[in-house]
Amino acid sequence: MANLLCPVWVGYLLANPLRKWIQNPMKILGPHVDEGMKVLDIGCAMGFFSLPLAQMVGSKGKVFCVDLQEKMFPSLEKRARKAGLSDRIETRLCRRNSLEIDDLKGKIDFGLAFAVIHEVHDPSDFFSQVYHTMKPSGKFLVAEPKLHVSRKAFGKTLSESEQNGFKIISRPRIYSSHAALLAKNGSASELNGGIIHA
């Protein structure tokens, strides 16, 4: 799904526990995630957000961890085993033109794409695929790094999301990031071939 990918070695930096001091997963995601939820973590890398999500959803929940780079998964899976969370996490290798989530249609309560969309080749198709996985009450949090993504570029990203059935319901404050919490637009609840039907 991407053009320029985050190198695998950067994944180790992103998974560093010290990062929690400036971007605490529990504070960022806690207001949106409850026990028993099915959650989608797109661009999961080595699981900085995946493991806290697995803790939040509890033993009856599930976190689907999607990434284009298979080399990210061994570290994520090792950390999940060490934390006793393996049974709540499912890793999925996506392709450039598919997130490989068609089987999750209408099953996802919460989705996350953190510092991912600026790497995506076709944002419109990306949002369309995610949209179809969301339950009617589902929420999708997108965040992009201010270092790499301008305010204008993030605005374009949000426009792409709206063209594919999402609406912005809030703009959370996340350190060094542009962020938006999205939900399905009730007046545009069905998509057919990328065309929104009101």
N, C-alpha and C positions, 0 to 999 in steps of 0.2 A: 504493500500500500504506500510505499515511500519512495522519495527521490534520494535525499541525503540522510543517511541513518546515523544515529548516535553510535559511536564506536563502542564495542563491547567493554573495553577497559573503562569507559566512562560510567558504565553500569555499576561498577564497584564503588565509584565515588558517590553516585546517586543513592546507593543503598547504605551509605555510611550513617551510623546511628547519630552522629553529630548533627546531621541535617534536621533532625527532629526539633532542634532548638529554634530553627527559623521557619520550618514548615512541618508542623506537628500533625501527623495523619489523623489522630483522634480528634483534634480541634477542627480540622478542615472537614472531615467526613462524618464525625459523630452526629451532627444535627440531621443527617440525611439517611443514616443506615441503622436499621433495627435487626433484632434477632429474627432468624428464619428467612431473611431476604436472599434473593438470588441477585448477585452483583456481577457486573462486567467491568474488568480492569483492562483497558486497551493500551497497549504499549507498556506492559507491566514491568519490563526489564527484569531486574533481580528481586522485585517484590517489595520495594520500599512502602508502597501503599497496600499491596496484596495481603501481606501478613496481618496488618492491623484490621483490614477489612474482614479477613477470616475470623479474627477474634470477635469483631462486632456482630457478625451474622450468626455466630454460635454454631452448635453442633447440628442444627437442623437447616442451616443456611448453606450457600455455595458461592464461591468466587471463581469466575471463569477468567483466567489470565491469558490474554492474547498478546502475542508479539511476533514480529517478522524474523527475529533473530533467535534461532534455536539455541545458540550458545548461552543465552541469558537464563535458560530454564534450569540447568543443573544447580546453579547457586540458589535460585529461588526454591527449588524442591528440597535442597539440603537444609536450608533455613526453616522451611515449613516442617520438615521431619523433626528437627531439633526443638521446634516450638510446639510440637504435637498437633499441628494443624493440617497435615497432609490430606486428611479425609474431606476437608472443606475446600480444597483447592484443585482446580482442573486446569492444566496448561494446554494452550492451543496454539499451534504454529499457523499463522495466517500467510496469505500470499499477497503479492502486490496489488492484485485486483479483487481480493476477497478477504474479509475478516474471518471467514469460516465459522459463521455464527447463524447460518440459516435455520438450524434446528432449534434455536432459542427464540423463535418468533413468539412475541407476546408473553415471554416468561421473565423478563428482567425488571426488577424493582428499582435498581439504581445502576447507573453507568458512570465511568470515570475515564477521561482522556486528559492526562496531565503531561504537558510539554510534548504533545504527540502530533497535533494537527498540522503544524508547520512542516512536518516531514511527509505528510500525505500527498500523494500525486493528484488525487481527485477528491477534494473535500465534499463535493455534492454527493458523490456515490458513497463516501464514508458515512455521512449523516443519514443517508437513505437506509443503509444497512443497519445502522444502530437504531434508527427510528422503529424499524420493524420488530426489533427484539423487545422493545419496551412495552410494559403493561400500560393500560390507559392512565394509571396513576404514577407511572415511573418518572424518575428524574435523571437528568444527565448533566454532570458537572464537567465543564471544559475549562482548562487553564493553560495559558501559554506564557513562556518566559519573556519578560520585558526586554531582556538582553538580546533576544533573537527576533522578536515579533513586535512591530510597531503598533500603536493604538489603531491606526488606520487599517493595518493588515488584520488585526483582531476583529475590527468592525466588519470587514469583508467575510471573515470566518463566521461571524454570527449571522450575517445575511444569508450565507449558504445554509446555515442550520434552519433558518426561518423558511427558506424556499423548499425545505424538505420536511416541513410539518411541525417543527419545534417552535416554541415561544420562550422568550426570556422571562423568568419569574423573579430572579434576583441577581445581584452582582456582588458576590462575596469578596471580601478583602483577603487576599492571600499574598504573603510577602513576595515581592519581586515578580508578580504575575498579573496578567490580565485574566479575569475569571468571570464566568457566567453560569448560573444554574438554569438549565433548560427543562421544559416539560412538553408533553404532547399538546399541540394546539387543538382544543376541543372543536373549533370550527373547521379544522382541516385534519380530521382524524384518519382519513384514508388516503393513501398514496397509490398511484397506479403508474408504473413506469416513470417515476420521478415527477409526475404531474399531480399537483395538489387539487383535490376536489373539495370545495367548501360545502 
